[in-house]
Amino acid sequence: MTQVRTRVAPSPTGDPHVGTAYIALFNYAFAKQHGGKFILRIEDTDQARSTPESEQMIVKALRWLGLDWDEGPDTGGDCGPYRQSERGDIYQQYAQQLIADGHAFYCFATPEELDQMRKEQQEAGLRPKYDGRGLNHTQQEIEQRLAAGDPYVIRMKIPEQGSFKFNDHLRGEVEIPWEQIDMQVLMKQDGLPTYFLANVVDDHLMGITHVFRGEEWLPSAPKLLQLYAYLGWEAPVLGHMPLLRNPDKSKLSKRKNPTSILYYQRMGYLPQALLNYLARMGWSMPDESEKFTLEQMIANFDIKRVSLGGPVFDPEKLDWLNGLWIREDLSDDDFISEIHKWAYNESYLRQMLPHIKSRVERFSQVAPLTNFMYSGLLDLPASAFDGLALDEEQLRKVLQFVAWKMDQLNHWDKEHIFPALKSLARAMDIKMKEFMAPIFISIAGTTATFSVVDAMAILGPDLSRARLRQASQTVGSPSKKEAKRWQKEFDALAI
């Protein structure tokens, strides 16, 4: 019998998302329930956005949750490398094979030509999609353009008529018309693969037997499975998990709920409680018990019992469950140990030491000066921002723009945070002192504290961003119309 092998393949382009942990958990549980292997693969082909820092945060977050992998970029294995950026030659080989077999083709269309194509299709009331213009080149034209060094992408051919049927492990038979499927880019101009080619090649070469992924990928399943057919490979079992949703049923997003795993760690949640909560997202124990360990989940796991309705990620329910774990599973000694690990440890205090030692004359002053460093989200009323030099619209815009700017920051340290804030203040034509005041209040609850930039660096990106978003909501988030106008204004600042 073939050994079950599952994987999680996150992109290191931002904070480690709870949705990644959710998908990882179900792939992990399925593999372990069948005595199989769980693999971590890093999808870092987006060179513009991928960072080593983000990869490290993903590894740290999954390890904190207890989702250890059998093979991965840091543990090794027989199927490496486990970073896609280190597998470029492999993808090129199979892209050329697809071209040679007539299943893929060169496309020399420029971005401007493709934009014009889509504009004309929209004006004609057609669904925007690639029109197959690359298929009209003769072999001689292709060779001449390649010899001339013209930039190109490689696209896969898609049947023009009929539909694609496949059996989803969770949803049964699914049928999707080919007219809804675009001629997918397989290799980008930079010579790196897109998700589709890289995943098919990697999953095959790494012996992945089952792929459970989010339902947002369901419409793309035909071209993914068609690639397996083109390459003559047996496809893994494919199943699409329901998406995590906000209480209002919208897709879980950081604008409505913090989504970073490390945010929940920084807020003081127990990893076993968060994992327990994610396990309950669309699945339940046979006896309907709400509190259970990862080991209990694996022992009772049946992927077929996943409910396909959108599970609601409710922070209040998570709080209740985390409290249950604290009260029922932590002895007094365990409690002390956990809060010590959380933030009351030498490493964390040592980061604050340079900023507080020169400001205190008694140890009793340390707590008031640093209490915001041991808090979660601050309970700030709108009146906390009264008396600042900015008028109401300036205040609202500054906090929103800062939140957007901090979301873009890939490197989270003082050397990157401060220049980003300074350039934004200059672009908005606001004096630095006036610009920084609401940021102080958002992060620390007061302007009378040590450097807010140093505080943000120590607090980390997850909690800092959450406090900025909370402050923006407190003073008045932009309406939908305002948000569109502000976003254009923010983008036009070119910072």
Secondary structure, DSSP 8 states (H G I E B T S, - for coil): ----EEEE----SSS-BHHHHHHHHHHHHHHHHTT-EEEE-B----TTT--HHHHHHHHHHHHHHT---SBBTTTB-TT---BGGG-HHHHHHHHHHHHHTTSEEEE---HHHHHHHHHHHHHTT-------GGGG--HHHHHHHHHTT---EEEE---SSSEEEEEETTTEEEEEEGGG----EEE-TTS-B-HHHHHHHHHHHTT--EEEEEGGGGGGHHHHHHHHHHHT----EEEEE---B-TTSSB--TTTS--BHHHHHHTT--HHHHHHHHHTSS---TT--S---HHHHHHT--GGG---S--B--HHHHHHHHHHHHHHH--HHHHHHHHHHHTSSHHHHHHHHHHHGGG-SSGGGHHHHHGGGG-SS----GGGGTT-SS-HHHHHHHHHHHHHHHHH-SS-SHHHHHHHHHHHHHHTT--HHHHHHHHHHHHHSSSSSS-HHHHHHHH-HHHHHHHHHHHHHHH----HHHHHHHHHHHHHT--
